[in-house]
Amino acid sequence: MSRDSRYFAVPEFRLEGGAVLREVWVAYRTWGTLDADGGNAVVVCHALTGSADADQWWAPLFGPGHALDPERDFIVCANVLGGCSGTTGPSTLRPGTAEPYGPGFPAFSVRDMVALQERLVRGLGVRRVRLVLGGSLGGLQTLEWGAMFPELVEAIAPIAASARHSPWCIAWSEAQRQAIFADPLWQGGWYSHDRAPRSGLAAARMMAMLAYRSPQSLGERFDRKESAASLFAVESWLHHHGRALVERFDANSYVALTRAMDRHDVARGRGTLAAALGGIAQPALVVGIASDVLYPLAEQRELAEHLPDGRLAVLASTHGHDAFLLDAAALDAELVAFRRTLPAERSRLREAAR
């Protein structure tokens, strides 16, 4: 976790499923200053293995004139519930014990993630959120922010996300979980921390990287070039990403978070999908990626068609799902243009022109 993270304490937090977590900690970061009226907040939601360090993984979006401007916005990004970058999750010690929750961490949902973040945001003094945005798992959270807290959130920008996890996404998630469970070092949901490498988690990450890119992206970057140790260059790239995740991420968090994503369905308990999306009335910029094989563009078209004030922007990138990170400059341009259409930004610009 970042040395710049701060921590917000929640004495008790009830999950959708009824379980109660005690002594919950939320790791978060902020940029900029909250206005006296608490009305200039922007909430950034991170992806599956992300953290609160949005200025590191989304650097092109930060700065004057960009989508996330600390001179204008009070930007908040929190590590999600169930994560392993400071917020309470499977690697956290159970209150009053010296043992982590591990695989016994209670099941939670994307709505639980958002509800916990809302506790943080209000605890920081925020009264209005000008925009919530995020990609992938961050986009799923963004949709729930709009649905759960319409009185608080003024606009949303779900990126490379869907209204519900498709069988295709669930299948990818389950294959990755089974790779973790098949690891000989996986002992009833625990890794023996003094033994390495954790090949199951590494294999899961390698699978995920294939879903995050596109055939064209890998073809253009690697072709059939070979690297050291008689490996193809693309094989070396996969091994690198597997090792890198093992060094920074907890396997139990990976399992728990992917299960929460698989349960994502905006329509759950809200009637039909059209009715559920129709209840998210805020201005919404839905961003799709032309080459995304994990959340195909048709899923973002569906969102834009059913959100009452939805509009679709398409990133014409060859990089697949990860284009929301790799082509962040193009994404930034779309977000900047969207923000200029919002009432709060138009009012600010009029004031600045006087």
Secondary structure, 3 states (H helix, E strand, C coil): CCCCCEEEEEEEEECCCCCEEEEEEEEEEEECCCCCCCCCEEEEECCCCCCCCHHHHCHHHECCCCCECCCCCEEEEECCCCCCCCCCCCCCECCCCCCECHHHCCCCCHHHHHHHHHHHHHHCCCCCEEEEEEECHHHHHHHHHHHHCCCCECCEEEECCCCECCHHHHHHHHHHHHHHHCCCCECCCCECCCCCCCHHHHHHHHHHHHHHCCHHHHHHHHCCCECHHHCEHHHHHHHHHHHHHHHHCCHHHHHHHHHHHHCCECCCCCCCHHHHHHCCCCCEEEEEECCCCCCCHHHHHHHHHHCCCEEEEEECCCCHHHHHHHCHHHHHHHHHHHHHCCHHHHHHHHHHHC
